[in-house]
Amino acid sequence: MKKKQNHMTTGLDRQHLTNIRLREMVIKKQPMETYSYQAIADFCSLTKERVRQIENQALKKLRQQENTQLWKELSY
């Protein structure tokens, strides 16, 4: 049981570290500056594919939240 907790903690720590690194990129970003998947991957120690997957997951969550909010507005 302890191994699972350590593994989960490590996963959360890595996710937390990635979030901090991404925020750091955003703070340093100049207006109209964009980053490639590769630049983000290099900065966060991830692969380009993993960055793409994370982006897709985030967009999916945003769409679900949008639909939920719209449904709530229509229900009232």
N, CA, C and O of each residue as an XYZ file, in Angstrom:
304
protein
N       0.832     -1.198      0.000
C       0.000      0.000      0.000
C       0.869      1.253      0.000
O       0.533      2.241     -0.652
N       1.977      1.217      0.722
C       2.844      2.380      0.790
C       3.432      2.733     -0.567
O       3.585      3.912     -0.888
N       3.763      1.723     -1.367
C       4.334      1.975     -2.685
C       3.361      2.775     -3.549
O       3.772      3.696     -4.256
N       2.090      2.433     -3.496
C       1.091      3.149     -4.284
C       1.016      4.607     -3.847
O       0.928      5.501     -4.689
N       1.048      4.853     -2.548
C       1.000      6.222     -2.054
C       2.221      6.999     -2.523
O       2.097      8.150     -2.941
N       3.392      6.388     -2.462
C       4.601      7.057     -2.914
C       4.531      7.344     -4.404
O       4.930      8.420     -4.849
N       4.026      6.388     -5.181
C       3.912      6.575     -6.622
C       2.933      7.709     -6.927
O       3.189      8.549     -7.791
N       1.814      7.722     -6.210
C       0.822      8.776     -6.434
C       1.388     10.132     -6.046
O       1.173     11.118     -6.750
N       2.098     10.188     -4.948
C       2.700     11.439     -4.506
C       3.708     11.921     -5.531
O       3.748     13.109     -5.848
N       4.519     11.019     -6.051
C       5.502     11.375     -7.062
C       4.809     11.920     -8.301
O       5.262     12.906     -8.882
N       3.714     11.287     -8.709
C       2.954     11.759     -9.857
C       2.396     13.154     -9.627
O       2.437     14.001    -10.519
N       1.876     13.389     -8.434
C       1.339     14.700     -8.114
C       2.454     15.732     -8.056
O       2.284     16.860     -8.519
N       3.592     15.353     -7.489
C       4.722     16.271     -7.425
C       5.169     16.659     -8.828
O       5.457     17.828     -9.089
N       5.228     15.689     -9.728
C       5.644     15.974    -11.103
C       4.633     16.885    -11.788
O       5.013     17.812    -12.505
N       3.343     16.622    -11.567
C       2.305     17.459    -12.158
C       2.393     18.874    -11.593
O       2.260     19.848    -12.335
N       2.613     18.989    -10.302
C       2.738     20.290     -9.661
C       3.941     21.048    -10.231
O       3.849     22.241    -10.521
N       5.052     20.355    -10.387
C       6.253     20.963    -10.946
C       6.009     21.421    -12.382
O       6.456     22.500    -12.771
N       5.306     20.614    -13.167
C       4.977     20.984    -14.547
C       4.103     22.228    -14.558
O       4.326     23.132    -15.363
N       3.107     22.287    -13.673
C       2.248     23.464    -13.592
C       3.039     24.716    -13.247
O       2.805     25.778    -13.823
N       3.961     24.600    -12.325
C       4.801     25.739    -11.944
C       5.635     26.189    -13.134
O       5.752     27.388    -13.389
N       6.213     25.246    -13.860
C       7.031     25.592    -15.021
C       6.207     26.277    -16.108
O       6.666     27.232    -16.735
N       4.984     25.783    -16.328
C       4.119     26.400    -17.336
C       3.735     27.824    -16.932
O       3.710     28.727    -17.769
N       3.439     28.018    -15.663
C       3.113     29.370    -15.189
C       4.307     30.299    -15.369
O       4.151     31.462    -15.741
N       5.485     29.783    -15.107
C       6.709     30.561    -15.290
C       6.854     30.993    -16.754
O       7.239     32.128    -17.036
N       6.544     30.083    -17.680
C       6.601     30.418    -19.109
C       5.604     31.526    -19.435
O       5.925     32.458    -20.173
N       4.407     31.422    -18.889
C       3.360     32.401    -19.167
C       3.758     33.779    -18.629
O       3.556     34.794    -19.297
N       4.315     33.808    -17.439
C       4.717     35.070    -16.825
C       5.802     35.761    -17.659
O       5.779     36.981    -17.822
N       6.743     34.985    -18.181
C       7.855     35.545    -18.952
C       7.477     35.874    -20.393
O       8.235     36.536    -21.101
N       6.307     35.413    -20.824
C       5.886     35.556    -22.219
C       5.665     37.014    -22.589
O       5.116     37.789    -21.805
N       6.092     37.376    -23.778
C       5.851     38.703    -24.334
C       4.500     38.705    -25.046
O       4.027     37.649    -25.468
N       3.874     39.872    -25.186
C       2.602     39.933    -25.925
C       2.768     39.371    -27.338
O       3.766     39.630    -28.011
N       1.791     38.611    -27.764
C       1.749     38.001    -29.094
C       2.806     36.909    -29.296
O       2.954     36.406    -30.410
N       3.528     36.541    -28.266
C       4.524     35.469    -28.366
C       3.815     34.135    -28.186
O       2.953     33.995    -27.319
N       4.175     33.168    -28.997
C       3.606     31.827    -28.876
C       4.735     30.825    -28.684
O       5.898     31.109    -28.970
N       4.370     29.657    -28.200
C       5.342     28.590    -27.987
C       4.927     27.360    -28.782
O       3.742     27.045    -28.892
N       5.899     26.685    -29.322
C       5.633     25.426    -30.020
C       5.501     24.310    -28.987
O       5.904     24.458    -27.834
N       4.928     23.194    -29.428
C       4.868     22.029    -28.542
C       6.264     21.660    -28.069
O       6.461     21.307    -26.906
N       7.225     21.741    -28.967
C       8.604     21.356    -28.626
C       9.181     22.285    -27.561
O       9.843     21.820    -26.633
N       8.942     23.580    -27.679
C       9.461     24.531    -26.687
C       8.866     24.252    -25.308
O       9.574     24.278    -24.302
N       7.565     23.987    -25.271
C       6.911     23.669    -23.994
C       7.441     22.347    -23.459
O       7.720     22.222    -22.267
N       7.578     21.371    -24.332
C       8.087     20.053    -23.925
C       9.488     20.170    -23.331
O       9.777     19.582    -22.289
N      10.336     20.914    -23.984
C      11.706     21.095    -23.489
C      11.706     21.799    -22.134
O      12.447     21.409    -21.231
N      10.887     22.825    -21.988
C      10.843     23.603    -20.756
C      10.323     22.774    -19.592
O      10.774     22.934    -18.458
N       9.368     21.884    -19.875
C       8.728     21.093    -18.813
C       9.262     19.665    -18.708
O       8.755     18.874    -17.913
N      10.265     19.333    -19.490
C      10.833     17.985    -19.489
C       9.787     16.934    -19.849
O       9.684     15.896    -19.194
N       9.024     17.211    -20.881
C       8.011     16.293    -21.387
C       8.282     16.041    -22.864
O       9.170     16.655    -23.457
N       7.514     15.139    -23.448
C       7.602     14.937    -24.895
C       6.578     15.843    -25.577
O       5.619     16.296    -24.952
N       6.794     16.100    -26.861
C       5.827     16.895    -27.628
C       4.455     16.237    -27.587
O       3.435     16.910    -27.436
N       4.443     14.923    -27.723
C       3.179     14.183    -27.731
C       2.439     14.353    -26.404
O       1.219     14.512    -26.388
N       3.170     14.321    -25.302
C       2.530     14.479    -23.986
C       1.953     15.891    -23.843
O       0.876     16.063    -23.272
N       2.647     16.879    -24.348
C       2.144     18.255    -24.314
C       0.845     18.343    -25.112
O      -0.115     18.977    -24.675
N       0.819     17.714    -26.270
C      -0.378     17.710    -27.112
C      -1.538     17.031    -26.383
O      -2.669     17.515    -26.418
N      -1.248     15.905    -25.722
C      -2.281     15.180    -24.984
C      -2.847     16.029    -23.845
O      -4.059     16.061    -23.632
N      -1.976     16.709    -23.123
C      -2.411     17.567    -22.017
C      -3.290     18.698    -22.547
O      -4.307     19.039    -21.944
N      -2.889     19.274    -23.678
C      -3.692     20.338    -24.291
C      -5.083     19.820    -24.644
O      -6.081     20.479    -24.354
N      -5.155     18.660    -25.260
C      -6.447     18.087    -25.645
C      -7.323     17.795    -24.432
O      -8.533     18.023    -24.467
N      -6.712     17.289    -23.354
C      -7.473     17.026    -22.130
C      -8.026     18.326    -21.548
O      -9.175     18.373    -21.110
N      -7.216     19.368    -21.544
C      -7.648     20.658    -20.999
C      -8.781     21.247    -21.837
O      -9.757     21.762    -21.291
N      -8.652     21.172    -23.148
C      -9.701     21.695    -24.029
C     -11.005     20.923    -23.850
O     -12.090     21.503    -23.873
N     -10.886     19.615    -23.672
C     -12.073     18.782    -23.457
C     -12.780     19.195    -22.160
O     -14.006     19.298    -22.125
N     -12.005     19.429    -21.096
C     -12.581     19.859    -19.827
C     -13.272     21.206    -19.979
O     -14.364     21.412    -19.449
N     -12.634     22.124    -20.704
C     -13.230     23.441    -20.915
C     -14.538     23.337    -21.680
O     -15.511     24.017    -21.355
N     -14.559     22.491    -22.691
C     -15.791     22.304    -23.473
C     -16.894     21.718    -22.601
O     -18.047     22.139    -22.694
N     -16.551     20.751    -21.754
C     -17.545     20.146    -20.870
C     -18.086     21.177    -19.889
O     -19.286     21.211    -19.620
N     -17.203     22.016    -19.354
C     -17.636     23.058    -18.418
C     -18.525     24.070    -19.128
O     -19.522     24.528    -18.568
N     -18.165     24.419    -20.362
C     -18.974     25.340    -21.160
C     -20.366     24.764    -21.368
O     -21.364     25.456    -21.167
N     -20.435     23.499    -21.770
C     -21.714     22.846    -22.023
C     -22.540     22.747    -20.752
O     -23.758     22.920    -20.790
N     -21.895     22.471    -19.634
C     -22.597     22.378    -18.354
C     -23.177     23.732    -17.995
O     -24.330     23.826    -17.574
N     -22.382     24.787    -18.158
C     -22.845     26.135    -17.838
C     -24.009     26.525    -18.748
O     -25.000     27.086    -18.282
N     -23.892     26.231    -20.044
C     -24.954     26.544    -20.996
C     -26.228     25.796    -20.632
O     -27.319     26.365    -20.676
N     -26.093     24.522    -20.271
C     -27.248     23.710    -19.912
C     -27.925     24.295    -18.668
O     -29.153     24.332    -18.599
N     -27.137     24.752    -17.684
C     -27.701     25.351    -16.476
C     -28.478     26.625    -16.825
O     -29.558     26.872    -16.287
N     -27.916     27.423    -17.724
C     -28.579     28.663    -18.117
C     -29.893     28.368    -18.840
O     -30.883     29.071    -18.639
N     -29.905     27.351    -19.664
C     -31.118     27.007    -20.406
C     -32.173     26.378    -19.505
O     -33.366     26.466    -19.795
N     -31.750     25.750    -18.427
C     -32.679     25.066    -17.526
C     -33.467     26.039    -16.668
O     -34.542     25.687    -16.182
N     -32.972     27.239    -16.469
C     -33.658     28.195    -15.589
C     -34.664     29.011    -16.293
O     -35.316     29.854    -15.678
